[in-house]
Amino acid sequence: MNSQSPIYSLKFTIAWIFIYVLLIIGLFQILNIFISIYLGLWILNLLIEIVERLFLRFGKRIITVEN
């Protein structure tokens, strides 16, 4: 083993641990954004479905652009 190699230095090891931690935090934040977007759209779709069913139950017409 070459003890002069930078791979064996403590500073090098700590720097790479720090980089890995930053990568994990970044990926976790991106994952959180996509999960929150997915859940937000799912809840919005559920709300639209409930409103449509209530309108149909009470005989209201839903006015849309389409004929």
PDB file with one MODEL, atoms N, CA, C and O in Angstrom:
MODEL        1
ATOM      1  N   MET A   1       0.834  -1.183   0.000  1.00  0.00           N
ATOM      2  CA  MET A   1       0.000   0.000   0.000  1.00  0.00           C
ATOM      3  C   MET A   1       0.879   1.248   0.000  1.00  0.00           C
ATOM      4  O   MET A   1       1.923   1.298   0.650  1.00  0.00           O
ATOM      5  N   ASN A   2       0.440   2.219  -0.724  1.00  0.00           N
ATOM      6  CA  ASN A   2       1.176   3.473  -0.792  1.00  0.00           C
ATOM      7  C   ASN A   2       0.568   4.451   0.203  1.00  0.00           C
ATOM      8  O   ASN A   2      -0.519   4.979  -0.029  1.00  0.00           O
ATOM      9  N   SER A   3       1.255   4.691   1.298  1.00  0.00           N
ATOM     10  CA  SER A   3       0.698   5.566   2.331  1.00  0.00           C
ATOM     11  C   SER A   3       0.761   7.031   1.928  1.00  0.00           C
ATOM     12  O   SER A   3       0.170   7.876   2.600  1.00  0.00           O
ATOM     13  N   GLN A   4       1.466   7.353   0.846  1.00  0.00           N
ATOM     14  CA  GLN A   4       1.535   8.736   0.381  1.00  0.00           C
ATOM     15  C   GLN A   4       0.348   9.094  -0.513  1.00  0.00           C
ATOM     16  O   GLN A   4       0.160  10.263  -0.849  1.00  0.00           O
ATOM     17  N   SER A   5      -0.435   8.123  -0.894  1.00  0.00           N
ATOM     18  CA  SER A   5      -1.572   8.372  -1.772  1.00  0.00           C
ATOM     19  C   SER A   5      -2.599   9.250  -1.063  1.00  0.00           C
ATOM     20  O   SER A   5      -2.835   9.085   0.134  1.00  0.00           O
ATOM     21  N   PRO A   6      -3.214  10.186  -1.798  1.00  0.00           N
ATOM     22  CA  PRO A   6      -4.205  11.067  -1.164  1.00  0.00           C
ATOM     23  C   PRO A   6      -5.452  10.324  -0.693  1.00  0.00           C
ATOM     24  O   PRO A   6      -6.218  10.847   0.116  1.00  0.00           O
ATOM     25  N   ILE A   7      -5.658   9.116  -1.192  1.00  0.00           N
ATOM     26  CA  ILE A   7      -6.832   8.345  -0.787  1.00  0.00           C
ATOM     27  C   ILE A   7      -6.768   8.017   0.699  1.00  0.00           C
ATOM     28  O   ILE A   7      -7.802   7.890   1.355  1.00  0.00           O
ATOM     29  N   TYR A   8      -5.550   7.878   1.233  1.00  0.00           N
ATOM     30  CA  TYR A   8      -5.397   7.501   2.634  1.00  0.00           C
ATOM     31  C   TYR A   8      -5.350   8.708   3.573  1.00  0.00           C
ATOM     32  O   TYR A   8      -5.180   8.538   4.780  1.00  0.00           O
ATOM     33  N   SER A   9      -5.498   9.917   3.043  1.00  0.00           N
ATOM     34  CA  SER A   9      -5.438  11.085   3.921  1.00  0.00           C
ATOM     35  C   SER A   9      -6.801  11.321   4.568  1.00  0.00           C
ATOM     36  O   SER A   9      -7.845  11.071   3.965  1.00  0.00           O
ATOM     37  N   LEU A  10      -6.768  11.798   5.786  1.00  0.00           N
ATOM     38  CA  LEU A  10      -8.005  12.049   6.535  1.00  0.00           C
ATOM     39  C   LEU A  10      -8.814  13.164   5.893  1.00  0.00           C
ATOM     40  O   LEU A  10     -10.042  13.099   5.851  1.00  0.00           O
ATOM     41  N   LYS A  11      -8.133  14.185   5.394  1.00  0.00           N
ATOM     42  CA  LYS A  11      -8.827  15.308   4.763  1.00  0.00           C
ATOM     43  C   LYS A  11      -9.598  14.841   3.523  1.00  0.00           C
ATOM     44  O   LYS A  11     -10.732  15.262   3.294  1.00  0.00           O
ATOM     45  N   PHE A  12      -8.970  13.967   2.724  1.00  0.00           N
ATOM     46  CA  PHE A  12      -9.609  13.423   1.529  1.00  0.00           C
ATOM     47  C   PHE A  12     -10.856  12.622   1.907  1.00  0.00           C
ATOM     48  O   PHE A  12     -11.904  12.768   1.278  1.00  0.00           O
ATOM     49  N   THR A  13     -10.744  11.786   2.922  1.00  0.00           N
ATOM     50  CA  THR A  13     -11.867  10.954   3.363  1.00  0.00           C
ATOM     51  C   THR A  13     -13.013  11.812   3.877  1.00  0.00           C
ATOM     52  O   THR A  13     -14.170  11.570   3.534  1.00  0.00           O
ATOM     53  N   ILE A  14     -12.708  12.802   4.689  1.00  0.00           N
ATOM     54  CA  ILE A  14     -13.752  13.675   5.230  1.00  0.00           C
ATOM     55  C   ILE A  14     -14.414  14.472   4.111  1.00  0.00           C
ATOM     56  O   ILE A  14     -15.627  14.681   4.129  1.00  0.00           O
ATOM     57  N   ALA A  15     -13.618  14.918   3.134  1.00  0.00           N
ATOM     58  CA  ALA A  15     -14.185  15.661   2.005  1.00  0.00           C
ATOM     59  C   ALA A  15     -15.171  14.792   1.231  1.00  0.00           C
ATOM     60  O   ALA A  15     -16.248  15.262   0.865  1.00  0.00           O
ATOM     61  N   TRP A  16     -14.817  13.528   0.977  1.00  0.00           N
ATOM     62  CA  TRP A  16     -15.725  12.659   0.232  1.00  0.00           C
ATOM     63  C   TRP A  16     -16.961  12.285   1.043  1.00  0.00           C
ATOM     64  O   TRP A  16     -18.050  12.153   0.484  1.00  0.00           O
ATOM     65  N   ILE A  17     -16.804  12.114   2.341  1.00  0.00           N
ATOM     66  CA  ILE A  17     -17.982  11.864   3.183  1.00  0.00           C
ATOM     67  C   ILE A  17     -18.915  13.062   3.111  1.00  0.00           C
ATOM     68  O   ILE A  17     -20.131  12.892   3.014  1.00  0.00           O
ATOM     69  N   PHE A  18     -18.369  14.268   3.156  1.00  0.00           N
ATOM     70  CA  PHE A  18     -19.169  15.485   3.062  1.00  0.00           C
ATOM     71  C   PHE A  18     -19.880  15.562   1.713  1.00  0.00           C
ATOM     72  O   PHE A  18     -21.054  15.926   1.653  1.00  0.00           O
ATOM     73  N   ILE A  19     -19.175  15.221   0.625  1.00  0.00           N
ATOM     74  CA  ILE A  19     -19.786  15.242  -0.711  1.00  0.00           C
ATOM     75  C   ILE A  19     -20.911  14.216  -0.792  1.00  0.00           C
ATOM     76  O   ILE A  19     -21.975  14.515  -1.336  1.00  0.00           O
ATOM     77  N   TYR A  20     -20.699  13.020  -0.265  1.00  0.00           N
ATOM     78  CA  TYR A  20     -21.750  12.000  -0.279  1.00  0.00           C
ATOM     79  C   TYR A  20     -22.965  12.444   0.524  1.00  0.00           C
ATOM     80  O   TYR A  20     -24.100  12.221   0.103  1.00  0.00           O
ATOM     81  N   VAL A  21     -22.741  13.066   1.667  1.00  0.00           N
ATOM     82  CA  VAL A  21     -23.860  13.554   2.484  1.00  0.00           C
ATOM     83  C   VAL A  21     -24.640  14.619   1.721  1.00  0.00           C
ATOM     84  O   VAL A  21     -25.871  14.618   1.740  1.00  0.00           O
ATOM     85  N   LEU A  22     -23.930  15.529   1.045  1.00  0.00           N
ATOM     86  CA  LEU A  22     -24.612  16.555   0.250  1.00  0.00           C
ATOM     87  C   LEU A  22     -25.417  15.932  -0.888  1.00  0.00           C
ATOM     88  O   LEU A  22     -26.532  16.369  -1.171  1.00  0.00           O
ATOM     89  N   LEU A  23     -24.855  14.912  -1.541  1.00  0.00           N
ATOM     90  CA  LEU A  23     -25.596  14.233  -2.609  1.00  0.00           C
ATOM     91  C   LEU A  23     -26.859  13.566  -2.075  1.00  0.00           C
ATOM     92  O   LEU A  23     -27.918  13.654  -2.697  1.00  0.00           O
ATOM     93  N   ILE A  24     -26.756  12.912  -0.945  1.00  0.00           N
ATOM     94  CA  ILE A  24     -27.921  12.247  -0.358  1.00  0.00           C
ATOM     95  C   ILE A  24     -28.981  13.270   0.031  1.00  0.00           C
ATOM     96  O   ILE A  24     -30.168  13.054  -0.210  1.00  0.00           O
ATOM     97  N   ILE A  25     -28.562  14.381   0.632  1.00  0.00           N
ATOM     98  CA  ILE A  25     -29.524  15.426   1.003  1.00  0.00           C
ATOM     99  C   ILE A  25     -30.190  15.996  -0.241  1.00  0.00           C
ATOM    100  O   ILE A  25     -31.403  16.210  -0.248  1.00  0.00           O
ATOM    101  N   GLY A  26     -29.417  16.246  -1.294  1.00  0.00           N
ATOM    102  CA  GLY A  26     -29.978  16.776  -2.541  1.00  0.00           C
ATOM    103  C   GLY A  26     -30.975  15.824  -3.175  1.00  0.00           C
ATOM    104  O   GLY A  26     -32.057  16.236  -3.594  1.00  0.00           O
ATOM    105  N   LEU A  27     -30.611  14.544  -3.246  1.00  0.00           N
ATOM    106  CA  LEU A  27     -31.529  13.555  -3.821  1.00  0.00           C
ATOM    107  C   LEU A  27     -32.793  13.419  -2.983  1.00  0.00           C
ATOM    108  O   LEU A  27     -33.884  13.246  -3.527  1.00  0.00           O
ATOM    109  N   PHE A  28     -32.651  13.497  -1.665  1.00  0.00           N
ATOM    110  CA  PHE A  28     -33.810  13.409  -0.788  1.00  0.00           C
ATOM    111  C   PHE A  28     -34.742  14.599  -1.004  1.00  0.00           C
ATOM    112  O   PHE A  28     -35.962  14.436  -0.989  1.00  0.00           O
ATOM    113  N   GLN A  29     -34.185  15.789  -1.204  1.00  0.00           N
ATOM    114  CA  GLN A  29     -35.009  16.972  -1.450  1.00  0.00           C
ATOM    115  C   GLN A  29     -35.756  16.849  -2.779  1.00  0.00           C
ATOM    116  O   GLN A  29     -36.938  17.183  -2.861  1.00  0.00           O
ATOM    117  N   ILE A  30     -35.068  16.368  -3.822  1.00  0.00           N
ATOM    118  CA  ILE A  30     -35.720  16.180  -5.120  1.00  0.00           C
ATOM    119  C   ILE A  30     -36.836  15.155  -5.003  1.00  0.00           C
ATOM    120  O   ILE A  30     -37.919  15.348  -5.556  1.00  0.00           O
ATOM    121  N   LEU A  31     -36.580  14.067  -4.288  1.00  0.00           N
ATOM    122  CA  LEU A  31     -37.603  13.045  -4.087  1.00  0.00           C
ATOM    123  C   LEU A  31     -38.799  13.613  -3.338  1.00  0.00           C
ATOM    124  O   LEU A  31     -39.943  13.309  -3.675  1.00  0.00           O
ATOM    125  N   ASN A  32     -38.544  14.437  -2.321  1.00  0.00           N
ATOM    126  CA  ASN A  32     -39.638  15.063  -1.579  1.00  0.00           C
ATOM    127  C   ASN A  32     -40.477  15.960  -2.474  1.00  0.00           C
ATOM    128  O   ASN A  32     -41.702  15.984  -2.352  1.00  0.00           O
ATOM    129  N   ILE A  33     -39.833  16.700  -3.373  1.00  0.00           N
ATOM    130  CA  ILE A  33     -40.572  17.583  -4.282  1.00  0.00           C
ATOM    131  C   ILE A  33     -41.492  16.761  -5.172  1.00  0.00           C
ATOM    132  O   ILE A  33     -42.665  17.102  -5.327  1.00  0.00           O
ATOM    133  N   PHE A  34     -40.976  15.678  -5.760  1.00  0.00           N
ATOM    134  CA  PHE A  34     -41.806  14.865  -6.649  1.00  0.00           C
ATOM    135  C   PHE A  34     -42.936  14.175  -5.893  1.00  0.00           C
ATOM    136  O   PHE A  34     -44.046  14.069  -6.415  1.00  0.00           O
ATOM    137  N   ILE A  35     -42.680  13.710  -4.686  1.00  0.00           N
ATOM    138  CA  ILE A  35     -43.739  13.082  -3.892  1.00  0.00           C
ATOM    139  C   ILE A  35     -44.813  14.100  -3.540  1.00  0.00           C
ATOM    140  O   ILE A  35     -46.001  13.781  -3.594  1.00  0.00           O
ATOM    141  N   SER A  36     -44.420  15.323  -3.179  1.00  0.00           N
ATOM    142  CA  SER A  36     -45.413  16.334  -2.820  1.00  0.00           C
ATOM    143  C   SER A  36     -46.226  16.761  -4.041  1.00  0.00           C
ATOM    144  O   SER A  36     -47.427  17.001  -3.923  1.00  0.00           O
ATOM    145  N   ILE A  37     -45.591  16.859  -5.212  1.00  0.00           N
ATOM    146  CA  ILE A  37     -46.338  17.181  -6.437  1.00  0.00           C
ATOM    147  C   ILE A  37     -47.334  16.073  -6.739  1.00  0.00           C
ATOM    148  O   ILE A  37     -48.489  16.352  -7.060  1.00  0.00           O
ATOM    149  N   TYR A  38     -46.903  14.817  -6.642  1.00  0.00           N
ATOM    150  CA  TYR A  38     -47.788  13.684  -6.920  1.00  0.00           C
ATOM    151  C   TYR A  38     -48.978  13.677  -5.965  1.00  0.00           C
ATOM    152  O   TYR A  38     -50.120  13.522  -6.397  1.00  0.00           O
ATOM    153  N   LEU A  39     -48.716  13.843  -4.669  1.00  0.00           N
ATOM    154  CA  LEU A  39     -49.808  13.834  -3.697  1.00  0.00           C
ATOM    155  C   LEU A  39     -50.730  15.028  -3.885  1.00  0.00           C
ATOM    156  O   LEU A  39     -51.945  14.901  -3.736  1.00  0.00           O
ATOM    157  N   GLY A  40     -50.163  16.193  -4.214  1.00  0.00           N
ATOM    158  CA  GLY A  40     -50.989  17.376  -4.452  1.00  0.00           C
ATOM    159  C   GLY A  40     -51.930  17.175  -5.627  1.00  0.00           C
ATOM    160  O   GLY A  40     -53.106  17.529  -5.547  1.00  0.00           O
ATOM    161  N   LEU A  41     -51.424  16.610  -6.716  1.00  0.00           N
ATOM    162  CA  LEU A  41     -52.277  16.358  -7.877  1.00  0.00           C
ATOM    163  C   LEU A  41     -53.315  15.282  -7.576  1.00  0.00           C
ATOM    164  O   LEU A  41     -54.445  15.362  -8.058  1.00  0.00           O
ATOM    165  N   TRP A  42     -52.949  14.289  -6.794  1.00  0.00           N
ATOM    166  CA  TRP A  42     -53.887  13.234  -6.421  1.00  0.00           C
ATOM    167  C   TRP A  42     -55.027  13.808  -5.585  1.00  0.00           C
ATOM    168  O   TRP A  42     -56.190  13.475  -5.809  1.00  0.00           O
ATOM    169  N   ILE A  43     -54.699  14.667  -4.624  1.00  0.00           N
ATOM    170  CA  ILE A  43     -55.724  15.293  -3.781  1.00  0.00           C
ATOM    171  C   ILE A  43     -56.601  16.218  -4.614  1.00  0.00           C
ATOM    172  O   ILE A  43     -57.815  16.257  -4.415  1.00  0.00           O
ATOM    173  N   LEU A  44     -56.004  16.969  -5.551  1.00  0.00           N
ATOM    174  CA  LEU A  44     -56.791  17.842  -6.424  1.00  0.00           C
ATOM    175  C   LEU A  44     -57.754  17.026  -7.275  1.00  0.00           C
ATOM    176  O   LEU A  44     -58.911  17.416  -7.433  1.00  0.00           O
ATOM    177  N   ASN A  45     -57.306  15.911  -7.822  1.00  0.00           N
ATOM    178  CA  ASN A  45     -58.170  15.045  -8.616  1.00  0.00           C
ATOM    179  C   ASN A  45     -59.303  14.492  -7.763  1.00  0.00           C
ATOM    180  O   ASN A  45     -60.448  14.436  -8.214  1.00  0.00           O
ATOM    181  N   LEU A  46     -58.998  14.083  -6.537  1.00  0.00           N
ATOM    182  CA  LEU A  46     -60.027  13.579  -5.630  1.00  0.00           C
ATOM    183  C   LEU A  46     -61.063  14.659  -5.330  1.00  0.00           C
ATOM    184  O   LEU A  46     -62.262  14.380  -5.314  1.00  0.00           O
ATOM    185  N   LEU A  47     -60.612  15.882  -5.094  1.00  0.00           N
ATOM    186  CA  LEU A  47     -61.522  16.996  -4.823  1.00  0.00           C
ATOM    187  C   LEU A  47     -62.419  17.280  -6.023  1.00  0.00           C
ATOM    188  O   LEU A  47     -63.615  17.522  -5.857  1.00  0.00           O
ATOM    189  N   ILE A  48     -61.856  17.253  -7.228  1.00  0.00           N
ATOM    190  CA  ILE A  48     -62.655  17.475  -8.438  1.00  0.00           C
ATOM    191  C   ILE A  48     -63.693  16.375  -8.593  1.00  0.00           C
ATOM    192  O   ILE A  48     -64.837  16.662  -8.946  1.00  0.00           O
ATOM    193  N   GLU A  49     -63.327  15.127  -8.339  1.00  0.00           N
ATOM    194  CA  GLU A  49     -64.281  14.018  -8.437  1.00  0.00           C
ATOM    195  C   GLU A  49     -65.424  14.182  -7.441  1.00  0.00           C
ATOM    196  O   GLU A  49     -66.584  13.959  -7.788  1.00  0.00           O
ATOM    197  N   ILE A  50     -65.107  14.568  -6.211  1.00  0.00           N
ATOM    198  CA  ILE A  50     -66.146  14.752  -5.192  1.00  0.00           C
ATOM    199  C   ILE A  50     -67.097  15.866  -5.596  1.00  0.00           C
ATOM    200  O   ILE A  50     -68.311  15.719  -5.457  1.00  0.00           O
ATOM    201  N   VAL A  51     -66.568  16.980  -6.095  1.00  0.00           N
ATOM    202  CA  VAL A  51     -67.415  18.103  -6.517  1.00  0.00           C
ATOM    203  C   VAL A  51     -68.288  17.692  -7.694  1.00  0.00           C
ATOM    204  O   VAL A  51     -69.467  18.044  -7.730  1.00  0.00           O
ATOM    205  N   GLU A  52     -67.744  16.958  -8.654  1.00  0.00           N
ATOM    206  CA  GLU A  52     -68.549  16.490  -9.787  1.00  0.00           C
ATOM    207  C   GLU A  52     -69.689  15.597  -9.314  1.00  0.00           C
ATOM    208  O   GLU A  52     -70.816  15.727  -9.792  1.00  0.00           O
ATOM    209  N   ARG A  53     -69.409  14.696  -8.383  1.00  0.00           N
ATOM    210  CA  ARG A  53     -70.462  13.803  -7.886  1.00  0.00           C
ATOM    211  C   ARG A  53     -71.529  14.574  -7.118  1.00  0.00           C
ATOM    212  O   ARG A  53     -72.715  14.259  -7.214  1.00  0.00           O
ATOM    213  N   LEU A  54     -71.110  15.585  -6.355  1.00  0.00           N
ATOM    214  CA  LEU A  54     -72.096  16.407  -5.646  1.00  0.00           C
ATOM    215  C   LEU A  54     -72.962  17.187  -6.622  1.00  0.00           C
ATOM    216  O   LEU A  54     -74.173  17.286  -6.424  1.00  0.00           O
ATOM    217  N   PHE A  55     -72.366  17.741  -7.669  1.00  0.00           N
ATOM    218  CA  PHE A  55     -73.144  18.461  -8.675  1.00  0.00           C
ATOM    219  C   PHE A  55     -74.144  17.528  -9.343  1.00  0.00           C
ATOM    220  O   PHE A  55     -75.297  17.905  -9.554  1.00  0.00           O
ATOM    221  N   LEU A  56     -73.712  16.302  -9.680  1.00  0.00           N
ATOM    222  CA  LEU A  56     -74.621  15.354 -10.325  1.00  0.00           C
ATOM    223  C   LEU A  56     -75.732  14.931  -9.369  1.00  0.00           C
ATOM    224  O   LEU A  56     -76.868  14.729  -9.799  1.00  0.00           O
ATOM    225  N   ARG A  57     -75.428  14.795  -8.099  1.00  0.00           N
ATOM    226  CA  ARG A  57     -76.432  14.382  -7.128  1.00  0.00           C
ATOM    227  C   ARG A  57     -77.521  15.445  -6.973  1.00  0.00           C
ATOM    228  O   ARG A  57     -78.700  15.108  -6.859  1.00  0.00           O
ATOM    229  N   PHE A  58     -77.144  16.707  -6.967  1.00  0.00           N
ATOM    230  CA  PHE A  58     -78.113  17.779  -6.765  1.00  0.00           C
ATOM    231  C   PHE A  58     -78.640  18.353  -8.074  1.00  0.00           C
ATOM    232  O   PHE A  58     -79.328  19.374  -8.064  1.00  0.00           O
ATOM    233  N   GLY A  59     -78.333  17.722  -9.191  1.00  0.00           N
ATOM    234  CA  GLY A  59     -78.909  18.098 -10.474  1.00  0.00           C
ATOM    235  C   GLY A  59     -78.357  19.382 -11.062  1.00  0.00           C
ATOM    236  O   GLY A  59     -78.981  19.963 -11.950  1.00  0.00           O
ATOM    237  N   LYS A  60     -77.229  19.833 -10.604  1.00  0.00           N
ATOM    238  CA  LYS A  60     -76.635  21.047 -11.175  1.00  0.00           C
ATOM    239  C   LYS A  60     -75.905  20.668 -12.459  1.00  0.00           C
ATOM    240  O   LYS A  60     -75.334  19.584 -12.575  1.00  0.00           O
ATOM    241  N   ARG A  61     -75.938  21.584 -13.412  1.00  0.00           N
ATOM    242  CA  ARG A  61     -75.193  21.354 -14.648  1.00  0.00           C
ATOM    243  C   ARG A  61     -73.807  21.945 -14.517  1.00  0.00           C
ATOM    244  O   ARG A  61     -73.626  23.044 -13.993  1.00  0.00           O
ATOM    245  N   ILE A  62     -72.852  21.212 -14.993  1.00  0.00           N
ATOM    246  CA  ILE A  62     -71.480  21.706 -15.001  1.00  0.00           C
ATOM    247  C   ILE A  62     -71.247  22.347 -16.367  1.00  0.00           C
ATOM    248  O   ILE A  62     -71.257  21.664 -17.392  1.00  0.00           O
ATOM    249  N   ILE A  63     -71.040  23.650 -16.372  1.00  0.00           N
ATOM    250  CA  ILE A  63     -70.836  24.378 -17.621  1.00  0.00           C
ATOM    251  C   ILE A  63     -69.351  24.293 -17.986  1.00  0.00           C
ATOM    252  O   ILE A  63     -68.480  24.743 -17.241  1.00  0.00           O
ATOM    253  N   THR A  64     -69.095  23.708 -19.142  1.00  0.00           N
ATOM    254  CA  THR A  64     -67.716  23.617 -19.622  1.00  0.00           C
ATOM    255  C   THR A  64     -67.619  24.298 -20.973  1.00  0.00           C
ATOM    256  O   THR A  64     -68.628  24.708 -21.545  1.00  0.00           O
ATOM    257  N   VAL A  65     -66.420  24.413 -21.472  1.00  0.00           N
ATOM    258  CA  VAL A  65     -66.206  25.047 -22.771  1.00  0.00           C
ATOM    259  C   VAL A  65     -66.666  24.112 -23.885  1.00  0.00           C
ATOM    260  O   VAL A  65     -67.107  24.567 -24.940  1.00  0.00           O
ATOM    261  N   GLU A  66     -66.564  22.805 -23.649  1.00  0.00           N
ATOM    262  CA  GLU A  66     -66.937  21.832 -24.678  1.00  0.00           C
ATOM    263  C   GLU A  66     -68.453  21.753 -24.800  1.00  0.00           C
ATOM    264  O   GLU A  66     -69.185  21.948 -23.829  1.00  0.00           O
ATOM    265  N   ASN A  67     -68.905  21.462 -26.015  1.00  0.00           N
ATOM    266  CA  ASN A  67     -70.356  21.276 -26.236  1.00  0.00           C
ATOM    267  C   ASN A  67     -70.670  19.804 -26.397  1.00  0.00           C
ATOM    268  O   ASN A  67     -71.829  19.438 -26.591  1.00  0.00           O
TER     269      ASN A  67
ENDMDL
END
